[in-house]
Amino acid sequence: MAEQDALTQLYQFVESRDWNQFHSVENLSKSISIEAGELLELFQWGQNPERESLIEELADVLTYCYLLAQKIGVSPEAIILSKLEKTAEKYPIAKSKGNSTKYDRL
């Protein structure tokens, strides 16, 4: 329930500022990549980032992911479950448990 409240607040935040006009699928996709780069940058040169910085960058990535899902009209939970089904087929437990080998080499 708290997650839905957060998403409602996110969508209201964007709407109240009239930012939907800037949130094309392309722009949101770019923003995800940019924010993911900032998340990765926290680990540049083998650094151990502060937890708060890590959380804030992760929040930025997730924010744009949820906004993109909304923009294309899909449920994040539904697409995650669908992808998990496909991935489970590629990585059966018997072959992949404890193994990081790519599915085409299992």
Protein Blocks (a to p, Z undefined) as FASTA:
>chain_A
ZZmmmmmmmmmmmmmnopmmmmcfklmmmmmmmmmmmmmmmmgghiacdfklmmmmmmmm
mmmmmmmmmmnopafklmmmmmmmmmmmmmgfklmgopabdfklZZ
